[in-house]
Amino acid sequence: MDTELAKTFLVVAETGSFVKAADRLNISQTTVTARIRSLETQLGQALFERGRHGASLTPQGDRFMPSAMSILQVWERARHDVNVSTEHQHVLSVGGELSLWNPLLLNWLVWMRQHCPEIALRTEVGDATGLIGKVERGVLDIAVVYSPMYHPGLVVEMLEEERLIMVTTDPSGATAENEHYVYVDWGPEFSAQHDKTFPSLKRSGIFVGMGPLGLSYILSAGGAGYFRERAIRSLLEEERLYRVPNAPAFPYPSYMVTTQNDETGAVGRGMEGLRTVVRDGMSPWVMPV
């Protein structure tokens, strides 16, 4: 199917208007209408309800949405793959949650360049649901996430049993008051355990969705929060951070997810690299502050 049809469908769905979609795509409204009609004819279903106030998805259009996104994603991967240098024999596409790039996946990239120079690497950042969906659709070869979904056809392997520990910039190790405490969103399981243990701290004045951002903040402005022990080990050794006495550590394991279990190809080499980086404990990289 013409990828322009899928792209036009997604823009109309996003803007809710054939006119706005034409402006966004820099084409005429007549062309937008013709593309949507062609797509509906090929699928044998109406994808939009047209009205005075714009266009809204029909139930069939809503069901087509993931497929349209997948079409464009697979096409983009194909364009990348065919344009890779002839020096590379394979292309490996890997995605990970943001916090896992510091240091795990960054160290993995270094390992791959040193040990598998014949493999070209394509990487991206996303949330667990989106990344695993791309693995299922063949857009990604491997996803590295904290909360895997055990769908049929997926191969899920735990990488490391990470821990979240409470640290502070105060040398006394005192637990921060609410106004100096950074609440990092490490997911629903962490929140449930954290809020039960520290009911007063759940009303913190600073709430962030990314561990590296929260870490950068307290290193710049002072404060406390829960962070991954592996990522902050060097900061503890340098006494830029201090453990909060008697604060419990919470488990936070990471997993790699793929649809393949062939250990001999590019995917197998990528998986081997992830296991090696975790096992050997390469020196962590910390986001500059």
Backbone as a ProteinNet text record, in pm:
[ID]
protein_1_A
[PRIMARY]
MDTELAKTFLVVAETGSFVKAADRLNISQTTVTARIRSLETQLGQALFERGRHGASLTPQGDRFMPSAMSILQVWERARHDVNVSTEHQHVLSVGGELSLWNPLLLNWLVWMRQHCPEIALRTEVGDATGLIGKVERGVLDIAVVYSPMYHPGLVVEMLEEERLIMVTTDPSGATAENEHYVYVDWGPEFSAQHDKTFPSLKRSGIFVGMGPLGLSYILSAGGAGYFRERAIRSLLEEERLYRVPNAPAFPYPSYMVTTQNDETGAVGRGMEGLRTVVRDGMSPWVMPV
[TERTIARY]
83.7	0	87.4	43.6	115.4	127.4	251.1	269.9	211	195.4	134.4	-11.2	-77.4	-215.8	-220.7	-129.1	-125.4	-88.7	6.2	47.7	-67.4	-140.1	-253.8	-362	-388.1	-487.2	-451.3	-325.1	-282.6	-293	-261.9	-269.8	-415.2	-503.8	-646.9	-698.7	-658.4	-702.4	-651.5	-528.3	-470.4	-536	-557.9	-611.8	-763.4	-828	-974.6	-1035.9	-957.8	-1007.1	-932.2	-1007.2	-943.9	-871.5	-928.8	-868.7	-736.2	-736.2	-613.2	-507.1	-551.7	-456.6	-391.4	-469.5	-414.2	-308.7	-336.9	-239.7	-113.6	-130.6	-15.8	72.9	10.2	83.7	124.4	76.7	107	57.2	-64.9	-131	-273.3	-346.1	-482.3	-578.9	-691.9	-794.2	-847.5	-852.5	-899.8	-810	-679	-584.4	-602.9	-624.1	-648.7	-773.1	-879.2	-1005.4	-985.3	-911.6	-889	-809.1	-708.3	-627	-709.2	-792	-873.5	-976.2	-1034.9	-1130.1	-1062	-940.9	-866.3	-836.8	-797.4	-767.7	-893.6	-1004.1	-1129.4	-1175.5	-1150.6	-1188	-1104.6	-973.3	-886.2	-923.4	-961.6	-995.4	-1140.7	-1223	-1363.9	-1442	-1391.9	-1456.8	-1444.7	-1543.9	-1535.8	-1449.3	-1351.1	-1258.4	-1291.7	-1366.3	-1400.7	-1549	-1601.1	-1734.3	-1714.9	-1769.1	-1755.4	-1874.1	-1845.1	-1951.5	-1910.7	-2000.6	-1971.5	-1854.1	-1834.4	-1730.5	-1598.8	-1588.5	-1463.5	-1482.2	-1377.6	-1378.1	-1336.4	-1413.5	-1381.5	-1371.6	-1289.9	-1269.1	-1393.6	-1420.7	-1521.6	-1457.3	-1536.3	-1475.4	-1372.5	-1400.4	-1305.4	-1177.8	-1194.4	-1078.3	-992.4	-1058.5	-985.3	-904.8	-961.7	-890	-774.6	-787.2	-681.6	-562.5	-581.3	-476.7	-342.9	-338.4	-207.9	-141.8	-223	-166	-106.2	-173.1	-120.6	13	20.9	146.8	255.8	219.2	317.2	369.3	281.4	322.6	432.5	413.2	513.4	641.9	627.9	746.8	830.2	763.5	835.7	902.6	833.8	890.9	1016	1009.5	1125.1	1241.8	1211.9	1320.2	1379.5	1293.5	1342.7	1432.6	1392.4	1474.6	1611.4	1611	1737.9	1823.6	1762.4	1838.3	1907.6	1836.2	1894.7	2000.3	2004.4	2102.8	2224.6	2228.9	2344.4	2467.5	2582.4	2707.9	2730.6	2796	2827.5	2927.6	2989.9	3082.5	3008.4	2878.1	2798	2720	2728	2661.3	2517.4	2487	2353.8	2313.4	2183.2	2129.9	2051.3	2079.1	2010.6	1936.4	1806.2	1724	1686.7	1723.9	1703.2	1642	1542.8	1480.8	1483.5	1487	1488.1	1420.2	1373.1	1315.6	1425.8	1388.3	1486.1	1586.8	1539.3	1630.1	1729.8	1696.7	1786	1902.8	1900.2	2015.1	2130.1	2105.6	2208.9	2220.9	2317.9	2428.4	2416.4	2317.9	2316.6	2328.3	2235.7	2233.9	2345.6	2389.3	2504.9	2628.3	2647.7	2760.4	2747.6	2623.6	2600.5	2640.9	2607.9	2648.4	2800.6	2871.7	3018.5	3067.7	3007.9	3047.8	3024.5	2909.2	2877	2975.1	3013.1	3107.4	3244.5	3280.2	3411.3	3414.4	3304.4	3304.3	3225.4	3137.5	3055.6	3051.6	3166.4	3169.1	3095.7	3069.3	2999.6	2848.6	2799	2654.2	2623.3	2540.6	2492.8	2383.4	2377.3	2284	2183	2057.7	1950.5	1883.4	1876.2	1823.7	1713.6	1629.7	1525.8	1485.7	1418.5	1370.8	1219	1158.4	1012.6	966.9	834.3	780.8	768.1	748.5	748.9	643.5	522.1	413.6	444	488.9	518.8	634.9	739.5	857.5	825.6	751.5	718.4	625.8	535.6	449.6	531.7	637.6	723.6	802.5	838.6	903.4	806.2	681.8	581.9	555.4	564.9	538.3	663.1	777.9	899.5	974.3	931.6	1001.1	1130.2	1127.4	1246	1283	1413.8	1460	1458.9	1497.1	1506.3	1452.4	1375.8	1334.6	1389.1	1438.6	1489.1	1400.7	1327.6	1223.1	1222.5	1145.7	1130.2	1008.2	902.6	778.1	737.1	786.8	755.9	613.8	564.3	435.6	463.2	405.9	433.5	330.3	340.5	250.4	302.4	213.1	258.6	355.3	462	559.9	674.5	665.3	772.2	867.4	995.9	1097.7	1142.6	1117.7	1147.7	1256.1	1361.3	1471.6	1511.3	1520.2	1561.7	1710.6	1745.5	1884.8	1954.1	1896.5	1960	1855.9	1884.9	1798.1	1845.3	1808.7	1847.7	1774.7	1831.6	1766.8	1754.5	1646	1626.8	1657.5	1746.9	1783.7	1761.9	1732.5	1713.8	1848.2	1877	2001.5	1970.6	2066.7	2051.4	2184.3	2177.4	2299.1	2346.1	2268.9	2302.6	2400.3	2522	2619.7	2571	2474.2	2422.2	2333.8	2292.4	2205.9	2062.3	2023.7	1887.6	1786.7	1671	1563.4	1514.9	1498.1	1458.6	1314.6	1286.6	1148	1081.9	949.7	876.5	928.9	961.8	1001.7	1138.6	1216.4	1347.7	1352.1	1238.5	1234.6	1185.1	1255.8	1217.4	1153	1027.8	954.9	972.5	1048.9	1071.6	969.4	905.9	806.1	877.1	894.8	956.6	852.3	727.5	623.7	529.5	416.6	314	357.6	442	485.9	571.8	662.9	743.8	656.6	563.3	478	399.3	347.7	269.2	355.3	476.1	565.4	614.2	650.8	703.1	600.2	478.7	376.2	331	337.6	304.3	411.2	537.9	649	665.9	645	664.5	538.4	429.6	304.7	317	405.3	417.2	493.1	585.8	668.1	595.9	481.4	409.2	349.4	348.6	300.3	415.7	525.5	643.1	607.8	678.3	652.5	715.4	802.7	866.5	844.9	779.1	750.6	806.7	894.9	954.1	932	922.4	898.5	1023.7	1140.2	1265.9	1371.5	1430.8	1533.9	1651.8	1708.4	1822.7	1790.6	1668	1629.6	1625.9	1566.7	1561.2	1699.2	1787.3	1923.9	1998.1	1985.1	2051	2001.2	1872.1	1815.2	1875.3	1877.8	1925.8	2076.4	2150.3	2292.6	2316.7	2222.6	2235.9	2177.7	2060.6	1988.3	1986	2028.7	2022.3	1888.6	1887.3	1763.9	1787.7	1679.1	1687	1585.8	1602.1	1508.8	1557.8	1476.4	1512.9	1570.8	1687.1	1752.4	1812.9	1847	1902.6	2045.3	2066.8	2194.9	2311.8	2294.7	2404.1	2443.3	2344.7	2370.6	2438	2420.9	2474.3	2591.2	2641.3	2749.1	2870	2910.5	3029.2	3003.3	2879.9	2846.9	2852.8	2816.7	2829.2	2976.3	3057.3	3200	3268.6	3222.3	3280.7	3223.1	3125.8	3058.8	2986	2933.7	2842.8	2699.3	2676.8	2548.8	2576.2	2472.6	2485.3	2358.3	2375.9	2260.8	2183.9	2051.9	1967.3	1956.4	2003.9	2002.6	1861.8	1854	1730.4	1622.5	1650.4	1552.7	1559.8	1447.2	1450.5	1487.4	1545.5	1571.9	1457.3	1419.4	1310	1364	1321.9	1370.2	1318.3	1402	1363.8	1433.5	1393.1	1461.6	1433.3	1528.7	1511.6	1512.5	1449.7	1431.7	1461.7	1505.4	1512.2	1404.6	1340.2	1227	1253.2	1233.8	1251.2	1155	1150.2	1069	1159.3	1290.5	1384.6	1468.1	1507.8	1597.7	1718.1	1749.7	1867.2	1990.3	2076.9	2193.9	2308.8	2294.2	2406.4	2400.6	2284.8	2272	2295.4	2256.2	2277.1	2200.6	2077.2	1997.7	2065.9	2115.4	2185.7	2309.2	2382.9	2500.8	2461.5	2350.9	2303.5	2263.1	2196.1	2156.6	2279.6	2376.8	2501.4	2569.8	2568.2	2629.2	2560.9	2429.3	2356.1	2389.9	2394.1	2428.1	2570.3	2662.2	2801.7	2819.1	2753.4	2764.1	2712.3	2601.2	2546.9	2640.3	2689	2774.2	2906.7	2967.6	3100.7	3095.9	2975.9	2962.5	3052.4	3037.5	3117.8	3096.4	3197.5	3188.3	3070.2	2980.3	2860.2	2890	2811.2	2816.4	2704.9	2733	2632.4	2603.4	2475	2435.9	2508.1	2571.4	2639.9	2543.4	2589.9	2506.4	2577.7
-119.5	0	124.8	230	356	415.3	441	496.9	636.6	708.7	841.4	833.2	723.9	706.1	691.8	611	592.1	722.7	797	924.1	1023.3	1030.3	1122.4	1084.5	956.2	908.3	953.9	938.4	974.8	1125.2	1206.3	1351.5	1396	1338.3	1371.2	1331	1212.8	1167.1	1260	1309.7	1396.9	1534.3	1590.7	1726.4	1731	1617	1613.5	1693.9	1717.7	1802.2	1773.4	1761.3	1744	1873.2	1987.7	2116.4	2135	2109.8	2124.8	2023.6	1903.5	1803.2	1848.9	1911.2	1961.4	2068.2	2157.8	2261.3	2199.4	2100.7	2036.8	1966.2	1899.5	1821.9	1904.7	2029.8	2119.7	2064.3	2011.1	1961.7	2015.9	1993.9	2045.3	1956.9	2016.4	1938.2	1828.2	1856.1	1755.5	1632.4	1655.1	1543.1	1462.6	1532.3	1463	1375.8	1432.7	1358.3	1236.8	1254.7	1143.5	1031.9	1068.7	966.9	888.4	956.8	887	797	844.1	759.9	636.6	654	539.9	438.7	489	400.6	327.2	398.1	335.8	231.2	257.6	161	34.4	51.9	-64.4	-148.6	-81.8	-153.5	-199.9	-138.9	-175	-125.7	-20.5	33.1	185.3	251.3	395.5	419.7	507.3	533.1	659.7	752.3	879.1	910.3	973	1033.8	1180	1224.1	1361.9	1442.8	1564.5	1651.4	1797.1	1885	2028.4	2068.2	1991.6	2026.8	1951.9	1882.1	1813.6	1665.1	1589.6	1445.3	1371.4	1270	1188.3	1042.1	967.2	827.1	743.1	655	552	441.4	346.9	234.5	160.2	148.4	82.2	164.9	298.3	385.4	377.9	368.7	357.6	228.7	120.1	-7.6	-6	76.9	84.5	168	249.8	341.8	272.4	164.4	100.3	47.4	-3.2	-55.8	55.8	171.3	284.4	330.3	337	376.3	274.3	147.1	41.2	47.8	77.9	88.3	191.7	308.8	414.7	379.3	314.7	277.9	173.9	73.7	-29.3	31.5	125.7	191.9	271.2	343.9	420.2	327.9	213.2	119.1	66.3	37.4	-12.4	91.1	217.5	323.2	331.1	318.3	321.8	201.6	83.3	-39	-38.5	5.9	-2.1	105.6	206.9	313.7	297.1	185.8	159.1	131.3	174.4	154.9	7.4	-17.9	-156.2	-219.5	-138.4	-194	-273.6	-249.4	-317.8	-432.9	-548.4	-667.3	-679.6	-618.5	-629.8	-495.7	-481.9	-365.5	-416.2	-360.8	-401.2	-280.4	-294.9	-186.1	-215.5	-124.5	-144.8	-19.5	-39.2	72.1	48.6	157.4	144.3	261.4	238.3	347.8	447.7	572.4	679.5	652.4	613.7	594.2	481.7	388.8	276.1	311.8	431.5	472.7	521.4	542.7	592.1	498.9	405.5	390.2	268.1	182	49.6	53.4	120.1	113.7	196.5	301.3	374	285.4	215.2	122.1	9.4	-31.7	-135.9	-86.3	39.4	95.9	92.4	129.2	126.3	-16.2	-112.2	-253.6	-301.5	-266.7	-311.3	-254.4	-129.3	-69.2	-135.8	-176.8	-239.2	-384.1	-457.2	-600.8	-642.6	-557.6	-594	-478.6	-436.3	-322.2	-347.6	-475.1	-507.3	-487.6	-457.6	-439.3	-290.9	-238.8	-100.5	-95.9	11.6	21.5	133.7	103.4	201.9	201.5	314.8	317.6	420.8	401.3	499.1	487.7	591.8	600	599.6	532	530.2	469.9	454.4	388.9	239.8	163.2	16.7	-34.3	18.2	-29.7	-6	115.6	147.8	67.6	50.8	-22.6	-169.5	-230	-371.8	-391	-295.8	-302.5	-300.4	-221.4	-215.4	-344.8	-410.4	-541.5	-640.8	-639.7	-732.3	-706.7	-579.1	-545.1	-554.2	-586.6	-600.8	-472.3	-362.5	-234.9	-234.2	-294.4	-307.4	-454.4	-480.3	-616.3	-647.6	-548.4	-568	-443.7	-463.9	-354.4	-382.7	-278.4	-292	-205.3	-271.7	-202.9	-249.6	-178.5	-215.7	-303.8	-282.8	-357.7	-428.7	-550.1	-620.4	-675	-697.2	-763.6	-902.1	-1002.8	-1139.6	-1184.7	-1130.2	-1167.4	-1291.8	-1370.3	-1486.3	-1443.3	-1517.5	-1486.1	-1399.7	-1345.7	-1261.8	-1344.4	-1314.9	-1376.7	-1270.5	-1294.7	-1196.9	-1253.6	-1174.6	-1218.6	-1104.9	-1134.4	-1032.4	-1005	-876	-837	-818.6	-735.1	-709.2	-674.1	-711.4	-682.1	-550.6	-441.9	-309.4	-274	-180.7	-133.6	18.2	67.7	211	243.2	340	376.5	526.6	564.8	706.3	769	878.7	951.1	1099	1170.2	1312.5	1383.6	1513	1592.6	1641.6	1615.3	1655.9	1555	1595.8	1501.5	1429	1489.5	1422.3	1304.6	1298.4	1188.7	1202.6	1320.5	1340.2	1331.9	1272.1	1267.2	1408.1	1439.8	1575.1	1603.5	1730.1	1772.9	1778.9	1792.2	1788.7	1885.9	2008.4	2108.9	2080.2	1989.7	1955.7	1812	1745.6	1607.1	1601.5	1527.3	1509.4	1372	1371.5	1245.4	1203.4	1097.8	1046.5	936.8	945.4	845.3	722.6	622.6	497.2	390.6	430.1	335	303.5	237.2	212.1	124	24.2	-63.9	13.1	95.5	177.3	274.5	340.6	439.8	377.8	256.4	190.3	162.9	112.1	82.7	211.2	308.3	434.6	508.4	521.2	600.3	534.6	401.7	331.8	355.2	361.6	380.3	526.1	616.5	760.3	838	824.5	890.9	1042.7	1104.1	1249.9	1296.3	1213.8	1254.7	1245.4	1176.7	1169.4	1304.1	1398	1532.5	1627.1	1572.8	1653.2	1764.1	1875.5	1987.3	1970.4	1869.9	1847	1702.1	1683.5	1550	1544.4	1447.6	1435.9	1295.6	1287.7	1159.2	1091.2	1154	1097.4	1099.3	984.3	975.3	1068	1071.3	1160.7	1307.8	1349.7	1488.4	1516.6	1425.8	1443.1	1444.2	1357.7	1351.9	1481.6	1529.9	1656	1769.6	1768	1875.5	1877	1761.6	1765	1791	1751.1	1781.8	1931.4	1998.3	2142.4	2224.9	2182.3	2264.1	2203.7	2079.7	2013.3	1944.3	1845.4	1772.7	1624.3	1548.6	1403.7	1337.1	1207.5	1132.1	990.2	909.1	769.6	761.6	695.1	678.6	539.3	500.8	367.6	360.3	261.7	248.7	239.5	164.6	146	278	361.7	486.4	591.3	582.4	687.2	637.6	519.1	461.7	554.8	608.8	695.5	824.7	873.8	996.2	970.9	851.6	815.6	804.6	745.8	731.5	867.8	960.6	1094.9	1184	1130.1	1202.3	1327.5	1315	1418.9	1385.1	1256.8	1209	1120.1	1105.9	1025.2	942.4	817.6	733.1	790.2	780.5	818.8	697.7	707.9	592.4	537.2	404.4	332.5	345	413	419.3	288.4	222.8	93.5	108.7	3.6	-3.2	-79.6	-38	-102.7	-170.8	-294.7	-364.1	-297.6	-299.1	-236.6	-308.2	-432	-510	-458.4	-480.6	-445.5	-573.4	-567.3	-684.3	-648.9	-748.3	-730.6	-819	-763.9	-829.6	-837.2	-954.5	-973.5	-1081.3	-1104.1	-1214.1	-1326.6	-1309.2	-1406.2	-1467.9	-1590.7	-1655.6	-1717.7	-1665.8	-1712.1	-1640.8	-1713.8	-1654.8	-1631.6	-1671.6	-1662.5	-1537	-1476.1	-1361.6	-1229.1	-1119.8	-985.8	-965.9	-1017.4	-1003.6	-1078.1	-1197.5	-1274	-1202.4	-1136.4	-1061.5	-942	-878.5	-766.2	-810	-923.1	-976.7	-1016.1	-1076	-1113.4	-988.7	-881.4	-757.5	-701.7	-706.9	-658.4	-740.5	-872.3	-958.5	-929.2	-908.1	-885.3	-753.5	-649.3	-518.4	-525.1	-596.9	-610.9	-693.8	-804.3	-894.6	-829.3	-758.2	-702.1	-569.4	-509.6	-385.6	-274.9	-238.2	-130.7	-1.8	82.9	207.8	289.2	329.5	400.9	540.8	582.3	720.4	796.8	917.4	997.8	1121.6	1156.3	1273	1396.7	1474.8	1596.1	1692.1	1762.4	1857.1	1991.9
0	0	0	-70.1	-76.3	64	107.3	241.8	254.1	143.2	148.3	194	162	207.1	359	412	556.7	626.2	571.7	631.2	629.8	518.5	509.1	608.2	621.2	717.8	858.4	897.2	1032.4	1056.7	956.5	973.3	984.7	905.6	917.4	1055	1101.3	1233.3	1342.8	1329.1	1430.4	1430.9	1312	1302.5	1309.9	1277.1	1277.1	1165.9	1059.2	950.5	821.7	711.6	581.7	540.9	575.4	541	615.3	746.1	824.4	781	744.8	697.7	567.5	478.5	352.6	379.4	474.8	510.2	567.9	656.3	720.8	617.1	520.2	420.7	299.4	294.9	183.7	49.9	53.1	-67.2	-68.4	-176	-184.8	-106.8	-66.8	2.7	-87.8	-218.3	-314.1	-311.7	-298.8	-293.9	-166	-54	72.5	60.5	7	-8.3	-97.7	-207.2	-299.7	-233.8	-152.3	-85.5	15.5	92.5	192.4	123.9	15.5	-57.9	-114.6	-167.1	-220.2	-110.4	6.2	118.8	164	173.3	216.1	114.8	-13.8	-117.7	-105.6	-81.7	-67.8	53.2	163.2	285.9	288.8	204.9	202.2	322.3	386.8	506.7	509	565.8	589.5	713	700	810.2	887.1	823.6	887.8	873.5	974.7	969	933.2	818.4	776.7	827	872.4	920.7	911.6	952.4	944.5	1034.4	1139.7	1236	1212.7	1098.7	1068.7	1042.5	1069.1	1044.1	1170.4	1205.9	1322.7	1280.7	1350.8	1316.2	1339.6	1247.7	1269.8	1354	1405	1477.1	1391.5	1260	1171	1155	1151	1142.1	1266.6	1381.2	1506.8	1510.3	1457.4	1455.6	1355.2	1251	1149.6	1197	1299.9	1345.5	1373.9	1455.4	1481.3	1354.6	1261.2	1136.3	1052.2	1047.8	971.2	1028.7	1161.3	1225.3	1195.9	1199.7	1174.5	1031.3	935.8	795.6	779	839.9	828.4	902.5	1018.4	1094.8	1021.4	964.2	889.1	766.8	702.5	585.7	623.9	736	780.6	812.7	873.8	901.3	770.9	673.6	545.3	477.8	482	422.4	490.6	623.5	696.9	662	657.4	633.8	497.3	392.4	258.3	235.9	321.8	307.4	397.9	469.6	555.4	469.5	518.3	445.9	415.1	303	264.2	359.8	447	545.2	652.5	664.4	765.7	703.2	767.2	715.9	765.3	879.6	939	1000.1	1022.9	1093.5	1213.4	1330.4	1452.8	1509.1	1528.4	1580.9	1725.5	1815.4	1958.6	2019.7	2104.7	2175.4	2324.7	2401.4	2546	2613	2734	2812.2	2846.4	2861.9	2877.6	2988.3	3105.6	3218.8	3195	3106.6	3082	2991	2933.9	2852.8	2939.5	3064.6	3157	3276.9	3281.6	3186.5	3095.5	3118.2	3056.6	2904.6	2838	2692.7	2628.6	2695	2642.8	2646.6	2756.5	2766	2664.1	2637.6	2536.5	2397.9	2366.2	2237.1	2221.9	2328.9	2325	2302.3	2372.7	2358.5	2215.9	2158.4	2023	1920.9	1936.4	1841.6	1852.4	1973.6	1993.2	1945.3	1966.6	1940.9	1817.1	1767.1	1650.5	1549.8	1499.3	1407.6	1276.6	1246	1121.1	1130.9	1250.5	1271.4	1284.8	1196.4	1207.4	1312.8	1389.5	1500.8	1477.3	1503.9	1498.1	1634.4	1702.2	1838.4	1852.3	1952.9	1984.3	2130.2	2177.1	2315.2	2313.7	2411.1	2418.6	2549.6	2564.5	2683.6	2657.4	2763.8	2752.7	2655.3	2665.5	2579.3	2432.4	2400.6	2261.8	2207.1	2287.6	2242.6	2217.8	2309.3	2292.5	2173.3	2151.2	2033.1	1904.7	1902.3	1783.9	1765.2	1875.2	1863.9	1800.6	1844.7	1790.3	1642.1	1599.6	1459.1	1372	1432	1353.9	1328.8	1391.7	1375	1456.4	1573.8	1658.7	1673.6	1687	1712.3	1861.8	1943.2	2088.2	2158	2263.5	2351.6	2490.8	2557.2	2694.4	2783.1	2873.5	2949.2	3094.5	3175	3316.2	3340.4	3264.8	3288.4	3160.5	3138.4	3013.4	3011.9	2890.3	2871.3	2813.2	2874.2	2832.1	2729.3	2608.3	2501	2429.7	2368.6	2291	2180.8	2164	2061.2	2107.9	2227.8	2280	2366.7	2355.1	2439.4	2538.8	2667.4	2772.2	2863.6	2884.9	2970	3065.2	3194.5	3289.2	3272.3	3268.3	3252.7	3386.8	3472.6	3601.6	3706.7	3828.2	3943.1	4002.4	3937.8	3983.9	4112.9	4190.6	4312.4	4307.1	4363.3	4381.3	4526.5	4548.1	4684.6	4704.7	4829.9	4859.5	4893.6	4823.2	4847.9	4865.7	4921.9	4946.8	4924.4	4902	4890.8	5027.7	5130.7	5267.4	5327.8	5363.4	5420	5545	5616.9	5736.2	5699.9	5574	5531.7	5575.8	5622.7	5672.2	5558	5587.2	5488.4	5459.9	5332	5294.4	5332.5	5363.1	5380.6	5243.2	5244.1	5118	5013.4	5056	4957.5	4896.4	4956.4	4903.2	4848.1	4848.9	4802.9	4658.2	4573.6	4434.5	4418.9	4382.8	4363.3	4217.6	4195.8	4060.7	4031.3	3916.5	3877.8	3821.6	3905.7	3863.2	3833	3816.4	3781.4	3895.7	3865.7	3966.9	4082.8	4057.8	4166.8	4266.6	4214.2	4302.6	4381.3	4313.9	4380.2	4494.5	4472.9	4577.2	4700.5	4678.9	4791.9	4858.4	4775.4	4825.8	4909.8	4858.2	4926.6	5056.7	5060.4	5184.1	5290.3	5246.7	5339.3	5379.9	5284.5	5309.4	5269.5	5344.2	5304.5	5293.8	5372	5365.9	5241.5	5191.9	5078.9	4945.4	4941	4813.7	4775.5	4867.7	4837.6	4809.4	4759.6	4727.3	4628.7	4640.6	4550.2	4413.5	4396.9	4267.6	4226.4	4114.5	4061.7	3919.9	3891.9	3758.6	3703.5	3572.2	3508.2	3458.4	3477.4	3428.2	3537.8	3563.7	3665	3640.6	3517.5	3493	3519	3488.6	3514.2	3664	3741.6	3886.6	3948	3895.2	3947	3918	3796.3	3760.7	3848.8	3879.4	3961.5	4101.8	4170.1	4308.5	4314.6	4211	4209.8	4190.8	4125.8	4103.5	4217.5	4266.8	4365.1	4504.8	4519.3	4649	4668.4	4755.4	4782.5	4791.3	4782.5	4796.6	4706.1	4687.4	4605.2	4586.7	4520.8	4491.3	4350.3	4341.5	4212.4	4203.1	4078.9	4057.2	4112.7	4197.2	4267	4169.9	4063.9	3967.5	3901.7	3872.4	3801.2	3887.9	4019.8	4108.4	4192.9	4163.2	4243.8	4251.5	4137.2	4138	4215.2	4214.1	4289	4439.3	4480.2	4621.7	4660.8	4574	4603.3	4609.6	4526.9	4526.2	4636.3	4711.7	4819.9	4769.5	4649.2	4599.9	4640.4	4670.4	4722.5	4842.5	4929.8	5051.6	5069.1	5114.5	5143.6	5261.5	5255	5367.9	5459.9	5583.8	5674.6	5694.9	5697.7	5728.8	5621.8	5511.4	5402	5323.9	5301.5	5232.3	5085.3	5029.1	4885.4	4820	4700.7	4629	4502.8	4475	4354.8	4227.8	4125.1	3998.3	3882.5	3852.6	3749.6	3609.1	3518.6	3377.9	3294.2	3177.7	3091.5	2946.8	2870.3	2725.1	2662.9	2559.8	2495.3	2345.6	2288.1	2144.8	2097.8	1968.4	1915.5	1865.6	1879.6	1826.8	1938.6	1917.7	2013.6	1943.6	1822.9	1748.9	1803.9	1869.4	1933.4	1835.8	1708.9	1615	1528.1	1509.8	1421.7	1493.1	1424.6	1479.4	1609.8	1615.1	1737.7	1852.5	1825.5	1927.3	1978	1888	1929.6	2016.3	1979.1	2059.6	2199.2	2208.9	2338.3	2420.2	2352.9	2421.9	2478.8	2401.1	2447.4	2570.6	2574	2690.6	2814.4	2798.5	2912.1	2961.2	2867.8	2903.7	2978.4	2929.5	2994.4	3138.1	3157.8	3293.1	3379.9	3326.2	3404.5	3442.2	3348.1	3372.5	3445.8	3454.1	3529.7	3479.8	3351.7	3295.4	3373.2	3375.5	3449.9	3401.3	3491.4	3450	3402.1	3304	3256.2	3323.6	3369.6	3438.5	3356.5	3343	3268.1	3319.5	3229.8	3274.7	3342.4	3444.2	3514.6	3521.2
[MASK]
+++++++++++++++++++++++++++++++++++++++++++++++++++++++++++++++++++++++++++++++++++++++++++++++++++++++++++++++++++++++++++++++++++++++++++++++++++++++++++++++++++++++++++++++++++++++++++++++++++++++++++++++++++++++++++++++++++++++++++++++++++++++++++++++++++++++++++++++++++++++++++++++++

